[in-house]
Amino acid sequence: MCFKRKPGLGRYNGSRAEWYCAYRNARVLQRDGREPNPATAGIEWKASLIVAFERNGSGDPLQGPVASRLTMNRLIDELLA
């Protein structure tokens, strides 16, 4: 018998506005040089981990200028095509 997994993030489930606020606060804390605080929980903790330990190693992609991000996306699309 196969049970379908229900979509959701559990305790990290929140609205777009809550995630936006959490990411913004995490970027401010990261810019000030502070590490993620394990005493926080939920969305704030997850956002601080994502911002602090970017998987691609290039830092926070939302801090870069829009023009350079668009150029990079176009270049990647050209390489993949």
N, CA, C and O atoms as CSV, one atom per row, in Angstrom:
chain,resi,resn,atom,element,x,y,z
A,1,MET,N,N,0.848,-1.178,0.000
A,1,MET,CA,C,0.000,0.000,0.000
A,1,MET,C,C,0.892,1.238,0.000
A,1,MET,O,O,1.847,1.318,0.773
A,2,CYS,N,N,0.586,2.190,-0.854
A,2,CYS,CA,C,1.396,3.392,-0.993
A,2,CYS,C,C,0.630,4.597,-0.455
A,2,CYS,O,O,-0.495,4.868,-0.875
A,3,PHE,N,N,1.237,5.297,0.455
A,3,PHE,CA,C,0.635,6.501,1.005
A,3,PHE,C,C,1.358,7.706,0.432
A,3,PHE,O,O,2.588,7.763,0.432
A,4,LYS,N,N,0.593,8.657,-0.051
A,4,LYS,CA,C,1.192,9.872,-0.579
A,4,LYS,C,C,1.619,10.770,0.573
A,4,LYS,O,O,0.927,10.901,1.582
A,5,ARG,N,N,2.766,11.376,0.390
A,5,ARG,CA,C,3.268,12.302,1.397
A,5,ARG,C,C,2.530,13.619,1.292
A,5,ARG,O,O,2.315,14.137,0.196
A,6,LYS,N,N,2.149,14.151,2.415
A,6,LYS,CA,C,1.455,15.427,2.435
A,6,LYS,C,C,2.469,16.556,2.303
A,6,LYS,O,O,3.498,16.541,2.979
A,7,PRO,N,N,2.191,17.543,1.437
A,7,PRO,CA,C,3.130,18.660,1.311
A,7,PRO,C,C,3.090,19.545,2.551
A,7,PRO,O,O,2.055,19.696,3.202
A,8,GLY,N,N,4.213,20.108,2.848
A,8,GLY,CA,C,4.295,21.025,3.979
A,8,GLY,C,C,5.663,20.965,4.614
A,8,GLY,O,O,6.423,20.022,4.390
A,9,LEU,N,N,5.966,21.944,5.383
A,9,LEU,CA,C,7.275,22.024,6.020
A,9,LEU,C,C,7.207,21.813,7.526
A,9,LEU,O,O,8.179,22.074,8.235
A,10,GLY,N,N,6.068,21.343,8.017
A,10,GLY,CA,C,5.951,21.121,9.452
A,10,GLY,C,C,6.050,22.412,10.220
A,10,GLY,O,O,5.296,23.354,9.975
A,11,ARG,N,N,6.985,22.454,11.156
A,11,ARG,CA,C,7.110,23.658,11.982
A,11,ARG,C,C,7.696,24.836,11.216
A,11,ARG,O,O,7.690,25.966,11.705
A,12,TYR,N,N,8.203,24.570,10.009
A,12,TYR,CA,C,8.733,25.644,9.168
A,12,TYR,C,C,7.682,26.164,8.197
A,12,TYR,O,O,7.992,26.980,7.329
A,13,ASN,N,N,6.466,25.710,8.332
A,13,ASN,CA,C,5.393,26.142,7.450
A,13,ASN,C,C,4.943,27.537,7.874
A,13,ASN,O,O,4.550,27.754,9.020
A,14,GLY,N,N,5.004,28.465,6.946
A,14,GLY,CA,C,4.615,29.831,7.247
A,14,GLY,C,C,4.256,30.566,5.973
A,14,GLY,O,O,4.452,30.054,4.871
A,15,SER,N,N,3.743,31.736,6.126
A,15,SER,CA,C,3.354,32.529,4.959
A,15,SER,C,C,4.589,33.131,4.299
A,15,SER,O,O,5.683,33.130,4.862
A,16,ARG,N,N,4.384,33.636,3.110
A,16,ARG,CA,C,5.476,34.281,2.381
A,16,ARG,C,C,5.997,35.495,3.144
A,16,ARG,O,O,7.202,35.749,3.167
A,17,ALA,N,N,5.102,36.232,3.758
A,17,ALA,CA,C,5.505,37.421,4.516
A,17,ALA,C,C,6.372,37.036,5.718
A,17,ALA,O,O,7.338,37.731,6.032
A,18,GLU,N,N,6.032,35.935,6.388
A,18,GLU,CA,C,6.830,35.491,7.526
A,18,GLU,C,C,8.228,35.062,7.088
A,18,GLU,O,O,9.213,35.380,7.754
A,19,TRP,N,N,8.316,34.337,5.963
A,19,TRP,CA,C,9.623,33.914,5.449
A,19,TRP,C,C,10.437,35.123,5.000
A,19,TRP,O,O,11.644,35.183,5.238
A,20,TYR,N,N,9.788,36.078,4.357
A,20,TYR,CA,C,10.478,37.282,3.898
A,20,TYR,C,C,11.090,38.022,5.084
A,20,TYR,O,O,12.246,38.444,5.034
A,21,CYS,N,N,10.321,38.175,6.131
A,21,CYS,CA,C,10.801,38.868,7.332
A,21,CYS,C,C,11.941,38.079,7.978
A,21,CYS,O,O,12.930,38.666,8.417
A,22,ALA,N,N,11.809,36.765,8.039
A,22,ALA,CA,C,12.847,35.929,8.643
A,22,ALA,C,C,14.150,35.999,7.845
A,22,ALA,O,O,15.230,36.093,8.427
A,23,TYR,N,N,14.049,35.954,6.500
A,23,TYR,CA,C,15.252,36.069,5.668
A,23,TYR,C,C,15.908,37.437,5.825
A,23,TYR,O,O,17.132,37.548,5.884
A,24,ARG,N,N,15.088,38.462,5.890
A,24,ARG,CA,C,15.639,39.811,6.047
A,24,ARG,C,C,16.397,39.935,7.363
A,24,ARG,O,O,17.506,40.466,7.401
A,25,ASN,N,N,15.791,39.441,8.444
A,25,ASN,CA,C,16.461,39.487,9.748
A,25,ASN,C,C,17.732,38.642,9.740
A,25,ASN,O,O,18.741,39.031,10.329
A,26,ALA,N,N,17.686,37.497,9.078
A,26,ALA,CA,C,18.864,36.626,9.018
A,26,ALA,C,C,19.997,37.284,8.234
A,26,ALA,O,O,21.163,37.156,8.608
A,27,ARG,N,N,19.664,37.987,7.150
A,27,ARG,CA,C,20.698,38.678,6.372
A,27,ARG,C,C,21.329,39.811,7.177
A,27,ARG,O,O,22.533,40.051,7.083
A,28,VAL,N,N,20.511,40.507,7.967
A,28,VAL,CA,C,21.041,41.586,8.813
A,28,VAL,C,C,21.984,41.003,9.860
A,28,VAL,O,O,23.063,41.550,10.090
A,29,LEU,N,N,21.590,39.899,10.498
A,29,LEU,CA,C,22.445,39.271,11.499
A,29,LEU,C,C,23.737,38.757,10.869
A,29,LEU,O,O,24.808,38.880,11.463
A,30,GLN,N,N,23.643,38.190,9.683
A,30,GLN,CA,C,24.833,37.683,8.999
A,30,GLN,C,C,25.769,38.824,8.618
A,30,GLN,O,O,26.988,38.696,8.733
A,31,ARG,N,N,25.205,39.933,8.168
A,31,ARG,CA,C,26.012,41.101,7.802
A,31,ARG,C,C,26.750,41.661,9.006
A,31,ARG,O,O,27.860,42.177,8.874
A,32,ASP,N,N,26.130,41.558,10.196
A,32,ASP,CA,C,26.778,42.024,11.418
A,32,ASP,C,C,27.807,41.032,11.940
A,32,ASP,O,O,28.487,41.312,12.928
A,33,GLY,N,N,27.931,39.881,11.294
A,33,GLY,CA,C,28.932,38.898,11.683
A,33,GLY,C,C,28.489,37.938,12.764
A,33,GLY,O,O,29.319,37.243,13.349
A,34,ARG,N,N,27.204,37.885,13.041
A,34,ARG,CA,C,26.714,36.985,14.076
A,34,ARG,C,C,26.361,35.617,13.489
A,34,ARG,O,O,25.852,35.526,12.372
A,35,GLU,N,N,26.630,34.575,14.238
A,35,GLU,CA,C,26.314,33.210,13.834
A,35,GLU,C,C,24.842,32.911,14.133
A,35,GLU,O,O,24.227,33.612,14.937
A,36,PRO,N,N,24.267,31.880,13.500
A,36,PRO,CA,C,22.882,31.496,13.819
A,36,PRO,C,C,22.740,31.101,15.285
A,36,PRO,O,O,23.590,30.397,15.830
A,37,ASN,N,N,21.687,31.545,15.906
A,37,ASN,CA,C,21.440,31.296,17.320
A,37,ASN,C,C,20.565,30.058,17.475
A,37,ASN,O,O,19.408,30.079,17.055
A,38,PRO,N,N,21.080,28.975,18.068
A,38,PRO,CA,C,20.267,27.767,18.218
A,38,PRO,C,C,19.113,27.925,19.203
A,38,PRO,O,O,18.255,27.046,19.288
A,39,ALA,N,N,19.076,29.017,19.941
A,39,ALA,CA,C,17.968,29.243,20.870
A,39,ALA,C,C,16.697,29.648,20.128
A,39,ALA,O,O,15.596,29.501,20.660
A,40,THR,N,N,16.841,30.156,18.901
A,40,THR,CA,C,15.659,30.491,18.114
A,40,THR,C,C,15.079,29.212,17.532
A,40,THR,O,O,15.765,28.194,17.441
A,41,ALA,N,N,13.834,29.268,17.145
A,41,ALA,CA,C,13.181,28.075,16.611
A,41,ALA,C,C,12.314,28.460,15.426
A,41,ALA,O,O,12.026,29.635,15.198
A,42,GLY,N,N,11.912,27.462,14.690
A,42,GLY,CA,C,10.976,27.662,13.602
A,42,GLY,C,C,11.600,28.335,12.398
A,42,GLY,O,O,12.730,28.039,12.011
A,43,ILE,N,N,10.842,29.242,11.817
A,43,ILE,CA,C,11.228,29.882,10.568
A,43,ILE,C,C,12.493,30.723,10.739
A,43,ILE,O,O,13.344,30.744,9.850
A,44,GLU,N,N,12.620,31.408,11.860
A,44,GLU,CA,C,13.810,32.247,12.076
A,44,GLU,C,C,15.075,31.398,12.085
A,44,GLU,O,O,16.090,31.794,11.511
A,45,TRP,N,N,15.024,30.240,12.727
A,45,TRP,CA,C,16.188,29.350,12.802
A,45,TRP,C,C,16.543,28.817,11.420
A,45,TRP,O,O,17.712,28.819,11.032
A,46,LYS,N,N,15.540,28.362,10.680
A,46,LYS,CA,C,15.789,27.797,9.350
A,46,LYS,C,C,16.341,28.862,8.407
A,46,LYS,O,O,17.281,28.594,7.659
A,47,ALA,N,N,15.773,30.059,8.433
A,47,ALA,CA,C,16.248,31.138,7.558
A,47,ALA,C,C,17.682,31.531,7.904
A,47,ALA,O,O,18.481,31.795,7.006
A,48,SER,N,N,18.018,31.574,9.190
A,48,SER,CA,C,19.381,31.937,9.564
A,48,SER,C,C,20.372,30.869,9.128
A,48,SER,O,O,21.494,31.198,8.745
A,49,LEU,N,N,19.985,29.600,9.177
A,49,LEU,CA,C,20.862,28.527,8.700
A,49,LEU,C,C,21.063,28.609,7.191
A,49,LEU,O,O,22.176,28.426,6.699
A,50,ILE,N,N,19.995,28.882,6.463
A,50,ILE,CA,C,20.097,28.964,5.003
A,50,ILE,C,C,20.997,30.117,4.592
A,50,ILE,O,O,21.836,29.961,3.705
A,51,VAL,N,N,20.834,31.269,5.223
A,51,VAL,CA,C,21.640,32.438,4.870
A,51,VAL,C,C,23.091,32.236,5.288
A,51,VAL,O,O,24.002,32.600,4.545
A,52,ALA,N,N,23.320,31.662,6.467
A,52,ALA,CA,C,24.688,31.515,6.975
A,52,ALA,C,C,25.481,30.461,6.215
A,52,ALA,O,O,26.681,30.627,5.997
A,53,PHE,N,N,24.832,29.389,5.814
A,53,PHE,CA,C,25.532,28.276,5.175
A,53,PHE,C,C,24.961,28.029,3.790
A,53,PHE,O,O,24.350,26.991,3.533
A,54,GLU,N,N,25.165,28.991,2.900
A,54,GLU,CA,C,24.705,28.859,1.519
A,54,GLU,C,C,25.319,27.621,0.893
A,54,GLU,O,O,26.512,27.367,1.060
A,55,ARG,N,N,24.527,26.859,0.184
A,55,ARG,CA,C,25.004,25.614,-0.412
A,55,ARG,C,C,26.009,25.852,-1.520
A,55,ARG,O,O,26.949,25.072,-1.667
A,56,ASN,N,N,25.840,26.903,-2.301
A,56,ASN,CA,C,26.753,27.118,-3.424
A,56,ASN,C,C,27.998,27.899,-3.034
A,56,ASN,O,O,28.891,28.073,-3.863
A,57,GLY,N,N,28.084,28.366,-1.815
A,57,GLY,CA,C,29.286,29.028,-1.337
A,57,GLY,C,C,29.476,30.451,-1.829
A,57,GLY,O,O,30.511,31.057,-1.555
A,58,SER,N,N,28.513,30.995,-2.541
A,58,SER,CA,C,28.673,32.345,-3.075
A,58,SER,C,C,28.052,33.406,-2.184
A,58,SER,O,O,27.979,34.570,-2.578
A,59,GLY,N,N,27.606,33.035,-1.000
A,59,GLY,CA,C,26.987,34.012,-0.114
A,59,GLY,C,C,25.500,34.152,-0.396
A,59,GLY,O,O,24.900,33.303,-1.054
A,60,ASP,N,N,24.936,35.186,0.087
A,60,ASP,CA,C,23.504,35.414,-0.059
A,60,ASP,C,C,23.211,35.968,-1.446
A,60,ASP,O,O,23.662,37.068,-1.763
A,61,PRO,N,N,22.469,35.245,-2.287
A,61,PRO,CA,C,22.218,35.724,-3.639
A,61,PRO,C,C,21.324,36.962,-3.693
A,61,PRO,O,O,21.310,37.662,-4.706
A,62,LEU,N,N,20.589,37.242,-2.639
A,62,LEU,CA,C,19.709,38.410,-2.649
A,62,LEU,C,C,20.468,39.711,-2.412
A,62,LEU,O,O,19.899,40.789,-2.587
A,63,GLN,N,N,21.741,39.638,-2.019
A,63,GLN,CA,C,22.507,40.857,-1.779
A,63,GLN,C,C,23.135,41.407,-3.053
A,63,GLN,O,O,23.464,42.592,-3.113
A,64,GLY,N,N,23.305,40.576,-4.062
A,64,GLY,CA,C,23.942,41.021,-5.296
A,64,GLY,C,C,23.036,41.912,-6.109
A,64,GLY,O,O,21.817,41.877,-5.945
A,65,PRO,N,N,23.620,42.717,-6.989
A,65,PRO,CA,C,22.802,43.579,-7.833
A,65,PRO,C,C,21.980,42.761,-8.828
A,65,PRO,O,O,22.403,41.697,-9.281
A,66,VAL,N,N,20.817,43.273,-9.149
A,66,VAL,CA,C,19.896,42.569,-10.037
A,66,VAL,C,C,20.501,42.386,-11.426
A,66,VAL,O,O,20.324,41.334,-12.039
A,67,ALA,N,N,21.198,43.374,-11.920
A,67,ALA,CA,C,21.780,43.297,-13.263
A,67,ALA,C,C,22.773,42.140,-13.371
A,67,ALA,O,O,22.775,41.423,-14.371
A,68,SER,N,N,23.610,41.950,-12.359
A,68,SER,CA,C,24.578,40.859,-12.423
A,68,SER,C,C,23.899,39.499,-12.304
A,68,SER,O,O,24.344,38.528,-12.916
A,69,ARG,N,N,22.820,39.424,-11.516
A,69,ARG,CA,C,22.094,38.157,-11.420
A,69,ARG,C,C,21.425,37.807,-12.739
A,69,ARG,O,O,21.434,36.647,-13.150
A,70,LEU,N,N,20.844,38.800,-13.407
A,70,LEU,CA,C,20.219,38.549,-14.703
A,70,LEU,C,C,21.249,38.134,-15.745
A,70,LEU,O,O,20.998,37.238,-16.551
A,71,THR,N,N,22.397,38.780,-15.728
A,71,THR,CA,C,23.469,38.418,-16.654
A,71,THR,C,C,23.938,36.992,-16.401
A,71,THR,O,O,24.162,36.235,-17.346
A,72,MET,N,N,24.085,36.624,-15.147
A,72,MET,CA,C,24.509,35.279,-14.812
A,72,MET,C,C,23.472,34.245,-15.249
A,72,MET,O,O,23.832,33.189,-15.767
A,73,ASN,N,N,22.191,34.542,-15.042
A,73,ASN,CA,C,21.142,33.616,-15.473
A,73,ASN,C,C,21.121,33.461,-16.991
A,73,ASN,O,O,20.934,32.355,-17.498
A,74,ARG,N,N,21.309,34.556,-17.716
A,74,ARG,CA,C,21.349,34.466,-19.180
A,74,ARG,C,C,22.540,33.647,-19.653
A,74,ARG,O,O,22.420,32.852,-20.585
A,75,LEU,N,N,23.682,33.837,-19.017
A,75,LEU,CA,C,24.878,33.082,-19.379
A,75,LEU,C,C,24.686,31.580,-19.116
A,75,LEU,O,O,25.057,30.746,-19.941
A,76,ILE,N,N,24.114,31.257,-17.983
A,76,ILE,CA,C,23.849,29.853,-17.671
A,76,ILE,C,C,22.875,29.245,-18.666
A,76,ILE,O,O,23.063,28.112,-19.110
A,77,ASP,N,N,21.822,30.000,-19.021
A,77,ASP,CA,C,20.854,29.509,-20.006
A,77,ASP,C,C,21.514,29.260,-21.362
A,77,ASP,O,O,21.212,28.277,-22.039
A,78,GLU,N,N,22.416,30.163,-21.750
A,78,GLU,CA,C,23.127,29.987,-23.035
A,78,GLU,C,C,24.026,28.754,-22.991
A,78,GLU,O,O,24.103,28.011,-23.969
A,79,LEU,N,N,24.692,28.536,-21.889
A,79,LEU,CA,C,25.569,27.374,-21.770
A,79,LEU,C,C,24.781,26.070,-21.794
A,79,LEU,O,O,25.230,25.078,-22.368
A,80,LEU,N,N,23.631,26.073,-21.185
A,80,LEU,CA,C,22.809,24.856,-21.139
A,80,LEU,C,C,22.100,24.582,-22.453
A,80,LEU,O,O,21.736,23.439,-22.730
A,81,ALA,N,N,21.897,25.622,-23.276
A,81,ALA,CA,C,21.170,25.437,-24.540
A,81,ALA,C,C,22.038,24.822,-25.624
A,81,ALA,O,O,21.569,24.605,-26.741
